[in-house]
Amino acid sequence: MIKWLNIRNKIILSGWFIFALSIASFLQGTSMIMAFLIVLYFIDKKPHIKFLHQFKNAYTYIFMLPFMLAIAGMINTENMQEGWHFVEVSWAFAIFPFLASDFKRISNKSKWKNLFLAFVLGLIITFLICLVRALIRYPEVQATYIFFYIHFTDFIMAPNHLSNYVVFGVVLVAMELVNRKQTYLPIKSILVLLIVLVLLIVFLVMLASKASLLFLALLAGYFFIYLGRHKILSWLVIAIIGLFTFSGGLIVINQTILKTRIQNMSIALKPDRIDYTVAESTTTRLSAMQASTDLITQNWQVGVGTGDVRGELKKYYKANQYIAAYKYETHPHNQFLRSTLAYGIPGLLSLILLFFIIFREAYRTKKSLIWLWGSMMLILFLTDDMISIHAGITYFTMFTALFTFAINSKNYDTIFTSKNR
């Protein structure tokens, strides 16, 4: 029995590593891996005991709230097909607390490092796939736009969703570089880490997501302050690096599709008013936020229902002449607004509780990685419908569950212990 359990645990860890490796490039396949991990969860010694024990943890109920609200929201939903779609993608909230707790029970000193390595490696593979495809297409198109934004990643997922993954990859590599007393990746070579970091930043620039690049700028400021406060570099050196980084950023913006996106945004956002007829991403997002806010005031108790958010927004766009937003069926691009619109006050409270447990664990463990994860997710929740799409909900639930259920309070595993290099 013990031998079988050891084999089972190795298979489970392999499943987690494959999941992290494929989440960016082959998201569709992650559902099969989750199902496989669920089966293995119950192939264990007294699985019913650990299953029931999971419900003694208050975090479990908080984590499952979005899934339960999605089911409850079907009561007042008219568009049943779209409603069941959201219920289907929300099932990750009900599953990952159990899978993450199973991950915690497995004794393996390098499991965290290997998991993060698989995730970063998956991002690099995704970048190379996109780059090779763009290079193959370039002789036919003869235009550089295929190396940027939606033209670069449309066959995998939307660039703004993929950029959310890449930002966390940048965080992991950067923290491994600046914090030499803790380990996040099993890569000892500083040169290799620098190469990986540069590749991920280049990938992020080519994705041209304004929200993710804003977070990257804030992240750079955080690490510059960290380097100075811990006397890793002198403030003069940091100022010089910062100046070169800022100048390089301006050059990149001026020479890429980012310049066009910023120019379009400035045209749409006129000093006296917002032109809601312009088909620019910032304008359509503002249209969606305005529409969501107005609809929430009319449906703040229980919301419009799980599957009716898109339909109610379309009605609002048409009635108020939000031409661009109506044409592109723009969603709220703000998870707090979307959840409140769909489920009313309970939807908003469910998100507040999710961030409560994230930051509570960050405070409890006093680890900057979880603080950064929570801060990054907070920004992304304010700029996108993170847990209303497959790409966002799988990514968010995976790492949030790991950070809230899989860290041992007595021994933070290798990832949270000091190391000597």
Secondary structure as the mmCIF struct_conf table of DSSP 4:
data_model
#
loop_
_struct_conf.conf_type_id
_struct_conf.id
_struct_conf.beg_label_comp_id
_struct_conf.beg_label_asym_id
_struct_conf.beg_label_seq_id
_struct_conf.end_label_comp_id
_struct_conf.end_label_asym_id
_struct_conf.end_label_seq_id
HELX_RH_AL_P HELX_RH_AL_P1 ILE A 2 SER A 22
TURN_TY1_P TURN_TY1_P1 ILE A 23 SER A 25
HELX_RH_3T_P HELX_RH_3T_P1 LEU A 27 GLY A 29
HELX_RH_AL_P HELX_RH_AL_P2 THR A 30 PHE A 42
BEND BEND1 ILE A 43 LYS A 46
HELX_RH_AL_P HELX_RH_AL_P3 PRO A 47 GLN A 54
TURN_TY1_P TURN_TY1_P2 PHE A 55 LYS A 56
BEND BEND2 ASN A 57 ASN A 57
HELX_RH_AL_P HELX_RH_AL_P4 ALA A 58 ALA A 72
TURN_TY1_P TURN_TY1_P3 GLY A 73 ASN A 76
BEND BEND3 GLU A 78 GLU A 78
HELX_RH_AL_P HELX_RH_AL_P5 MET A 80 ARG A 105
BEND BEND4 ILE A 106 ILE A 106
TURN_TY1_P TURN_TY1_P4 LYS A 109 SER A 110
HELX_RH_AL_P HELX_RH_AL_P6 LYS A 111 VAL A 141
HELX_RH_3T_P HELX_RH_3T_P2 THR A 144 PHE A 147
BEND BEND5 PHE A 148 PHE A 148
HELX_RH_AL_P HELX_RH_AL_P7 TYR A 149 THR A 153
TURN_TY1_P TURN_TY1_P5 ASP A 154 ILE A 156
BEND BEND6 MET A 157 MET A 157
HELX_RH_AL_P HELX_RH_AL_P8 PRO A 159 VAL A 178
TURN_TY1_P TURN_TY1_P6 ARG A 180 LYS A 181
STRN STRN1 GLN A 182 GLN A 182
BEND BEND7 TYR A 184 PRO A 186
HELX_RH_AL_P HELX_RH_AL_P9 ILE A 190 LEU A 207
TURN_TY1_P TURN_TY1_P7 ALA A 208 ALA A 208
HELX_RH_AL_P HELX_RH_AL_P10 LYS A 210 ARG A 229
TURN_TY1_P TURN_TY1_P8 HIS A 230 LYS A 231
BEND BEND8 ILE A 232 LEU A 233
HELX_RH_AL_P HELX_RH_AL_P11 TRP A 235 GLN A 255
BEND BEND9 THR A 256 THR A 256
HELX_RH_AL_P HELX_RH_AL_P12 ILE A 257 ALA A 268
STRN STRN2 LEU A 269 LEU A 269
BEND BEND10 PRO A 271 ASP A 272
STRN STRN3 ILE A 274 ILE A 274
TURN_TY1_P TURN_TY1_P9 TYR A 276 THR A 277
BEND BEND11 VAL A 278 VAL A 278
HELX_RH_AL_P HELX_RH_AL_P13 SER A 281 GLN A 298
BEND BEND12 ASN A 299 ASN A 299
TURN_TY1_P TURN_TY1_P10 TRP A 300 VAL A 302
BEND BEND13 VAL A 304 VAL A 304
TURN_TY1_P TURN_TY1_P11 THR A 306 GLY A 307
HELX_RH_AL_P HELX_RH_AL_P14 VAL A 309 ALA A 319
TURN_TY1_P TURN_TY1_P12 ASN A 320 GLN A 321
HELX_RH_AL_P HELX_RH_AL_P15 ILE A 323 TYR A 328
TURN_TY1_P TURN_TY1_P13 GLU A 329 GLU A 329
BEND BEND14 HIS A 333 HIS A 333
HELX_RH_AL_P HELX_RH_AL_P16 GLN A 335 TYR A 343
HELX_RH_AL_P HELX_RH_AL_P17 ILE A 345 THR A 365
TURN_TY1_P TURN_TY1_P14 LYS A 366 LYS A 366
HELX_RH_AL_P HELX_RH_AL_P18 SER A 368 THR A 383
BEND BEND15 ASP A 384 ASP A 384
HELX_RH_3T_P HELX_RH_3T_P3 MET A 386 SER A 388
BEND BEND16 ILE A 389 ILE A 389
HELX_RH_AL_P HELX_RH_AL_P19 HIS A 390 PHE A 405
BEND BEND17 ALA A 406 ILE A 407
BEND BEND18 SER A 409 LYS A 410
TURN_TY1_P TURN_TY1_P15 ASP A 413 ASP A 413
HELX_RH_3T_P HELX_RH_3T_P4 THR A 414 PHE A 416
BEND BEND19 THR A 417 THR A 417
STRN STRN4 SER A 418 SER A 418
#
